Amino acid sequence: MSTTRANGQAGLVADVAISMVLLGAGLWRGNAGPVAAILTMLLGLLLFSFIEYGFHRWLFHGSPQIMEQGHRKHHEQPNGYDALPFFMPPLGLLTIAGTLVLVLPVQFAFLLSGSLAAGYAAYGLSHAAIHNLRFRSRLSKRWAAIHHIHHYHPDKNFGVTTPLWDILLGTRYVSAGKNFNAPETTAGACDG
């Protein structure tokens, strides 16, 4: 793990860059139609959203607490810069792309791995924004509140980029006595 701001920022840049490279390679190598390309990218984003949820719920908060120690630091200091070394996620995504090339046509392997990378980049950017920005619009505040609630109820709201899997798997926080799923009064930056 690295705890420097520079590593955190380099990680965000590297994550966006690898997603653009893989998606660009998939689109450039493409001889499939646009519908197939779009469906492949949507599948990759959906798959990433489940991976994000699964890692957060079962590896960061699960009973065999494989990655619990590092994640606990984030709960204790949400604005900290604990992250993998910036080059690790891109290397992992290139490994996934290389593996997919062995079992899928090259275009689909690149589009699928590029979409996974784009989901990871969106996750990183979203998570950084949620913890470091003060949102003004009601919709943005509600979106950020979903994750902030997780810091107070660590058994709820595992999705950062989407509440889809929390809704489907019954882990979305529902406020006692209210008929909606997220409070309307969260300012943006997390206090703890």
Order of alpha helices (4+ residues) and beta strands (2+ residues): alpha-alpha-alpha-alpha-alpha-alpha-alpha
